[in-house]
Amino acid sequence: MYDHLMSEIKNKPPPVTSNKKYWSVDRLGQTLGYYYNKKRREFAEDLPGFFSPDLKRIFKEIEGQGKIERADTFIKRYRRNIVNSIGMWIGKNNYLINELMSDLIKTAGEMKLYRYTEENTALLQLTAYVNTLAMNYLEPVGKFDLSSRGGRRSTWRSSEIN
């Protein structure tokens, strides 16, 4: 693929030969760490903090018979896969979805929730729940837009479906 491009320019002189420096590390007023922390704050959005009732539908507070593992441990184990999958499908910045997962892990740990169903069932429920949160709070509600995938754009509201 790039061989064709390179064959076109291989005998041409470089278009820019100046040694002028446009940026200098000495003149930067901030560290790389400061820059990335600033970007994290810029991309951050207020995330909903009302997970408790919904998490109790997926996990249980019961510490007795039937508990399999802590919910926060379970969520941590699948975090990367869930974040990447949902980010790919909704086209949203993975940072926001990852922050959402951090809040879920913290809440599940504080509530001492446990997984009591089969692993596949809990994973499916958790992924559906996180996807719903991402779509409702990180994307405009009531929009169905296929234009970015080459399809037809249509806008609908749930009240129009009945």
DRENVOTI-304782 format. One record per residue (C-alpha): residue number from 1; chain; residue in three letters; y, x, z. Coordinates in steps of 0.02 Angstrom, whole numbers. Example, Ala and Ser with C-alpha at 12.3 -4.5 7.8 and 13.67 -1.06 7.14 Angstrom:
<pts>
<pt num="1" chaine="A" residu="ALA" v="-225" u="615" w="390"/>
<pt num="2" chaine="A" residu="SER" v="-53" u="684" w="357"/>
</pts>
This chain:
<pts>
<pt num="1" chaine="A" residu="MET" v="0" u="0" w="0"/>
<pt num="2" chaine="A" residu="TYR" v="125" u="135" w="49"/>
<pt num="3" chaine="A" residu="ASP" v="58" u="260" w="-79"/>
<pt num="4" chaine="A" residu="HIS" v="150" u="167" w="-216"/>
<pt num="5" chaine="A" residu="LEU" v="314" u="175" w="-120"/>
<pt num="6" chaine="A" residu="MET" v="293" u="357" w="-78"/>
<pt num="7" chaine="A" residu="SER" v="254" u="403" w="-259"/>
<pt num="8" chaine="A" residu="GLU" v="422" u="325" w="-309"/>
<pt num="9" chaine="A" residu="ILE" v="524" u="433" w="-190"/>
<pt num="10" chaine="A" residu="LYS" v="423" u="593" w="-175"/>
<pt num="11" chaine="A" residu="ASN" v="531" u="695" w="-296"/>
<pt num="12" chaine="A" residu="LYS" v="699" u="623" w="-241"/>
<pt num="13" chaine="A" residu="PRO" v="812" u="712" w="-116"/>
<pt num="14" chaine="A" residu="PRO" v="840" u="625" w="51"/>
<pt num="15" chaine="A" residu="PRO" v="988" u="504" w="42"/>
<pt num="16" chaine="A" residu="VAL" v="1058" u="564" w="210"/>
<pt num="17" chaine="A" residu="THR" v="1068" u="748" w="250"/>
<pt num="18" chaine="A" residu="SER" v="1203" u="747" w="383"/>
<pt num="19" chaine="A" residu="ASN" v="1164" u="821" w="552"/>
<pt num="20" chaine="A" residu="LYS" v="1294" u="711" w="636"/>
<pt num="21" chaine="A" residu="LYS" v="1232" u="633" w="798"/>
<pt num="22" chaine="A" residu="TYR" v="1280" u="451" w="819"/>
<pt num="23" chaine="A" residu="TRP" v="1213" u="436" w="996"/>
<pt num="24" chaine="A" residu="SER" v="1192" u="563" w="1132"/>
<pt num="25" chaine="A" residu="VAL" v="1089" u="545" w="1289"/>
<pt num="26" chaine="A" residu="ASP" v="1226" u="636" w="1385"/>
<pt num="27" chaine="A" residu="ARG" v="1351" u="499" w="1342"/>
<pt num="28" chaine="A" residu="LEU" v="1240" u="351" w="1389"/>
<pt num="29" chaine="A" residu="GLY" v="1303" u="258" w="1540"/>
<pt num="30" chaine="A" residu="GLN" v="1135" u="189" w="1596"/>
<pt num="31" chaine="A" residu="THR" v="955" u="239" w="1619"/>
<pt num="32" chaine="A" residu="LEU" v="811" u="168" w="1518"/>
<pt num="33" chaine="A" residu="GLY" v="747" u="81" w="1675"/>
<pt num="34" chaine="A" residu="TYR" v="915" u="-4" w="1701"/>
<pt num="35" chaine="A" residu="TYR" v="918" u="-59" w="1519"/>
<pt num="36" chaine="A" residu="TYR" v="745" u="-140" w="1529"/>
<pt num="37" chaine="A" residu="ASN" v="783" u="-224" w="1695"/>
<pt num="38" chaine="A" residu="LYS" v="941" u="-296" w="1618"/>
<pt num="39" chaine="A" residu="LYS" v="842" u="-361" w="1468"/>
<pt num="40" chaine="A" residu="ARG" v="713" u="-440" w="1584"/>
<pt num="41" chaine="A" residu="ARG" v="853" u="-533" w="1673"/>
<pt num="42" chaine="A" residu="GLU" v="929" u="-589" w="1507"/>
<pt num="43" chaine="A" residu="PHE" v="763" u="-658" w="1444"/>
<pt num="44" chaine="A" residu="ALA" v="718" u="-740" w="1608"/>
<pt num="45" chaine="A" residu="GLU" v="739" u="-927" w="1623"/>
<pt num="46" chaine="A" residu="ASP" v="726" u="-1040" w="1774"/>
<pt num="47" chaine="A" residu="LEU" v="545" u="-1091" w="1785"/>
<pt num="48" chaine="A" residu="PRO" v="485" u="-1248" w="1870"/>
<pt num="49" chaine="A" residu="GLY" v="427" u="-1221" w="2049"/>
<pt num="50" chaine="A" residu="PHE" v="326" u="-1378" w="2077"/>
<pt num="51" chaine="A" residu="PHE" v="151" u="-1317" w="2040"/>
<pt num="52" chaine="A" residu="SER" v="65" u="-1370" w="2201"/>
<pt num="53" chaine="A" residu="PRO" v="3" u="-1545" w="2153"/>
<pt num="54" chaine="A" residu="ASP" v="-52" u="-1488" w="1981"/>
<pt num="55" chaine="A" residu="LEU" v="-142" u="-1333" w="2044"/>
<pt num="56" chaine="A" residu="LYS" v="-237" u="-1443" w="2168"/>
<pt num="57" chaine="A" residu="ARG" v="-307" u="-1539" w="2019"/>
<pt num="58" chaine="A" residu="ILE" v="-384" u="-1378" w="1950"/>
<pt num="59" chaine="A" residu="PHE" v="-424" u="-1288" w="2113"/>
<pt num="60" chaine="A" residu="LYS" v="-464" u="-1348" w="2290"/>
<pt num="61" chaine="A" residu="GLU" v="-407" u="-1300" w="2465"/>
<pt num="62" chaine="A" residu="ILE" v="-582" u="-1319" w="2536"/>
<pt num="63" chaine="A" residu="GLU" v="-651" u="-1158" w="2608"/>
<pt num="64" chaine="A" residu="GLY" v="-825" u="-1224" w="2639"/>
<pt num="65" chaine="A" residu="GLN" v="-970" u="-1268" w="2529"/>
<pt num="66" chaine="A" residu="GLY" v="-940" u="-1261" w="2343"/>
<pt num="67" chaine="A" residu="LYS" v="-802" u="-1132" w="2339"/>
<pt num="68" chaine="A" residu="ILE" v="-836" u="-998" w="2212"/>
<pt num="69" chaine="A" residu="GLU" v="-684" u="-881" w="2214"/>
<pt num="70" chaine="A" residu="ARG" v="-501" u="-877" w="2258"/>
<pt num="71" chaine="A" residu="ALA" v="-391" u="-961" w="2128"/>
<pt num="72" chaine="A" residu="ASP" v="-263" u="-820" w="2125"/>
<pt num="73" chaine="A" residu="THR" v="-401" u="-694" w="2087"/>
<pt num="74" chaine="A" residu="PHE" v="-468" u="-806" w="1949"/>
<pt num="75" chaine="A" residu="ILE" v="-295" u="-828" w="1871"/>
<pt num="76" chaine="A" residu="LYS" v="-261" u="-640" w="1879"/>
<pt num="77" chaine="A" residu="ARG" v="-424" u="-604" w="1789"/>
<pt num="78" chaine="A" residu="TYR" v="-379" u="-714" w="1640"/>
<pt num="79" chaine="A" residu="ARG" v="-192" u="-689" w="1644"/>
<pt num="80" chaine="A" residu="ARG" v="-177" u="-573" w="1494"/>
<pt num="81" chaine="A" residu="ASN" v="-289" u="-679" w="1382"/>
<pt num="82" chaine="A" residu="ILE" v="-196" u="-840" w="1427"/>
<pt num="83" chaine="A" residu="VAL" v="-23" u="-762" w="1404"/>
<pt num="84" chaine="A" residu="ASN" v="-68" u="-686" w="1236"/>
<pt num="85" chaine="A" residu="SER" v="-154" u="-841" w="1170"/>
<pt num="86" chaine="A" residu="ILE" v="-16" u="-961" w="1219"/>
<pt num="87" chaine="A" residu="GLY" v="120" u="-842" w="1161"/>
<pt num="88" chaine="A" residu="MET" v="36" u="-826" w="992"/>
<pt num="89" chaine="A" residu="TRP" v="25" u="-1014" w="966"/>
<pt num="90" chaine="A" residu="ILE" v="196" u="-1068" w="1029"/>
<pt num="91" chaine="A" residu="GLY" v="288" u="-915" w="966"/>
<pt num="92" chaine="A" residu="LYS" v="377" u="-890" w="1132"/>
<pt num="93" chaine="A" residu="ASN" v="419" u="-727" w="1217"/>
<pt num="94" chaine="A" residu="ASN" v="265" u="-674" w="1317"/>
<pt num="95" chaine="A" residu="TYR" v="378" u="-614" w="1458"/>
<pt num="96" chaine="A" residu="LEU" v="422" u="-794" w="1502"/>
<pt num="97" chaine="A" residu="ILE" v="241" u="-850" w="1499"/>
<pt num="98" chaine="A" residu="ASN" v="194" u="-699" w="1605"/>
<pt num="99" chaine="A" residu="GLU" v="328" u="-746" w="1733"/>
<pt num="100" chaine="A" residu="LEU" v="256" u="-922" w="1736"/>
<pt num="101" chaine="A" residu="MET" v="84" u="-848" w="1771"/>
<pt num="102" chaine="A" residu="SER" v="157" u="-740" w="1911"/>
<pt num="103" chaine="A" residu="ASP" v="226" u="-896" w="1994"/>
<pt num="104" chaine="A" residu="LEU" v="58" u="-984" w="1976"/>
<pt num="105" chaine="A" residu="ILE" v="-35" u="-837" w="2053"/>
<pt num="106" chaine="A" residu="LYS" v="87" u="-827" w="2198"/>
<pt num="107" chaine="A" residu="THR" v="79" u="-1015" w="2230"/>
<pt num="108" chaine="A" residu="ALA" v="-111" u="-1021" w="2219"/>
<pt num="109" chaine="A" residu="GLY" v="-123" u="-876" w="2342"/>
<pt num="110" chaine="A" residu="GLU" v="-1" u="-954" w="2465"/>
<pt num="111" chaine="A" residu="MET" v="-96" u="-1119" w="2458"/>
<pt num="112" chaine="A" residu="LYS" v="-265" u="-1030" w="2481"/>
<pt num="113" chaine="A" residu="LEU" v="-342" u="-1122" w="2334"/>
<pt num="114" chaine="A" residu="TYR" v="-519" u="-1092" w="2272"/>
<pt num="115" chaine="A" residu="ARG" v="-610" u="-1117" w="2109"/>
<pt num="116" chaine="A" residu="TYR" v="-749" u="-1242" w="2136"/>
<pt num="117" chaine="A" residu="THR" v="-799" u="-1286" w="1957"/>
<pt num="118" chaine="A" residu="GLU" v="-889" u="-1185" w="1825"/>
<pt num="119" chaine="A" residu="GLU" v="-787" u="-1038" w="1761"/>
<pt num="120" chaine="A" residu="ASN" v="-770" u="-1108" w="1583"/>
<pt num="121" chaine="A" residu="THR" v="-710" u="-1276" w="1648"/>
<pt num="122" chaine="A" residu="ALA" v="-580" u="-1198" w="1763"/>
<pt num="123" chaine="A" residu="LEU" v="-521" u="-1081" w="1624"/>
<pt num="124" chaine="A" residu="LEU" v="-502" u="-1223" w="1501"/>
<pt num="125" chaine="A" residu="GLN" v="-405" u="-1329" w="1627"/>
<pt num="126" chaine="A" residu="LEU" v="-294" u="-1183" w="1678"/>
<pt num="127" chaine="A" residu="THR" v="-255" u="-1136" w="1497"/>
<pt num="128" chaine="A" residu="ALA" v="-214" u="-1316" w="1452"/>
<pt num="129" chaine="A" residu="TYR" v="-102" u="-1330" w="1605"/>
<pt num="130" chaine="A" residu="VAL" v="-8" u="-1167" w="1570"/>
<pt num="131" chaine="A" residu="ASN" v="12" u="-1217" w="1387"/>
<pt num="132" chaine="A" residu="THR" v="84" u="-1385" w="1441"/>
<pt num="133" chaine="A" residu="LEU" v="207" u="-1299" w="1557"/>
<pt num="134" chaine="A" residu="ALA" v="256" u="-1176" w="1422"/>
<pt num="135" chaine="A" residu="MET" v="282" u="-1313" w="1294"/>
<pt num="136" chaine="A" residu="ASN" v="378" u="-1427" w="1413"/>
<pt num="137" chaine="A" residu="TYR" v="489" u="-1297" w="1496"/>
<pt num="138" chaine="A" residu="LEU" v="500" u="-1153" w="1375"/>
<pt num="139" chaine="A" residu="GLU" v="514" u="-1255" w="1214"/>
<pt num="140" chaine="A" residu="PRO" v="617" u="-1408" w="1167"/>
<pt num="141" chaine="A" residu="VAL" v="527" u="-1569" w="1214"/>
<pt num="142" chaine="A" residu="GLY" v="488" u="-1697" w="1080"/>
<pt num="143" chaine="A" residu="LYS" v="494" u="-1581" w="931"/>
<pt num="144" chaine="A" residu="PHE" v="353" u="-1552" w="809"/>
<pt num="145" chaine="A" residu="ASP" v="404" u="-1418" w="685"/>
<pt num="146" chaine="A" residu="LEU" v="284" u="-1344" w="558"/>
<pt num="147" chaine="A" residu="SER" v="421" u="-1269" w="450"/>
<pt num="148" chaine="A" residu="SER" v="391" u="-1094" w="519"/>
<pt num="149" chaine="A" residu="ARG" v="210" u="-1105" w="461"/>
<pt num="150" chaine="A" residu="GLY" v="253" u="-1164" w="286"/>
<pt num="151" chaine="A" residu="GLY" v="218" u="-1346" w="325"/>
<pt num="152" chaine="A" residu="ARG" v="327" u="-1500" w="325"/>
<pt num="153" chaine="A" residu="ARG" v="453" u="-1522" w="465"/>
<pt num="154" chaine="A" residu="SER" v="448" u="-1684" w="560"/>
<pt num="155" chaine="A" residu="THR" v="528" u="-1735" w="723"/>
<pt num="156" chaine="A" residu="TRP" v="447" u="-1869" w="830"/>
<pt num="157" chaine="A" residu="ARG" v="462" u="-1936" w="1004"/>
<pt num="158" chaine="A" residu="SER" v="317" u="-1992" w="1111"/>
<pt num="159" chaine="A" residu="SER" v="392" u="-2167" w="1120"/>
<pt num="160" chaine="A" residu="GLU" v="374" u="-2183" w="930"/>
<pt num="161" chaine="A" residu="ILE" v="186" u="-2153" w="933"/>
<pt num="162" chaine="A" residu="ASN" v="137" u="-2318" w="1014"/>
</pts>
